[in-house]
Amino acid sequence: MRRVLALIPFLMIAGAAAAEPLKVSKGNWYATSDVYFDFSMDGEKVDIPSEHDIIDECWATDADVTIDESMASVMGECRATDSRTREHAFDMNLACDFDGTPMIGTASFAVSKGGDSFYGRIHLAGKVEGWPIEAEGVLLGHKTGACTGQN
């Protein structure tokens, strides 16, 4: 029982931290995203090209550097259905509709201790005309320095 009582202050601190949104540092960021698709129809794999994007831009506002449920809307017609923040991580369940194709899944993000890098993973699953489809996304980013005013 004493061990449980000794842990209460640490649990209260962890609970307070969970209420805060997860943030990366303000500055110039270089980030990549890769999305892969797995789709089969009538037992035949359908080749859907993967997508790769790169951004190199200034993130100078609180909205730019905050990782929270509002990020769901950045992924298209998605909304967060449940979320959890920990000291250096954020997870949310997603419900999306891509041109009439409903998909559900998860998004998870982790930020380095200093806030100068992040990792994200998105997994969505649904059906296209009754056939299962999955999308897997990987996001990686790191701060490259101060904003230069050119972005």
Secondary structure, DSSP 8 states (H G I E B T S, - for coil): -HHHHHHHHHHHHHHHHHTS-EE--SEEEEEEEEEEEEEEETTEEE----EEEEEEEEE-SHHHHEESTTHHHHTSSEEEEEEEEETTEEEEEEEEEETTEEEEEEEEEEE-TTSSEEEEEEEEEEEETTEEEEEEEEEEEEEEES--S--
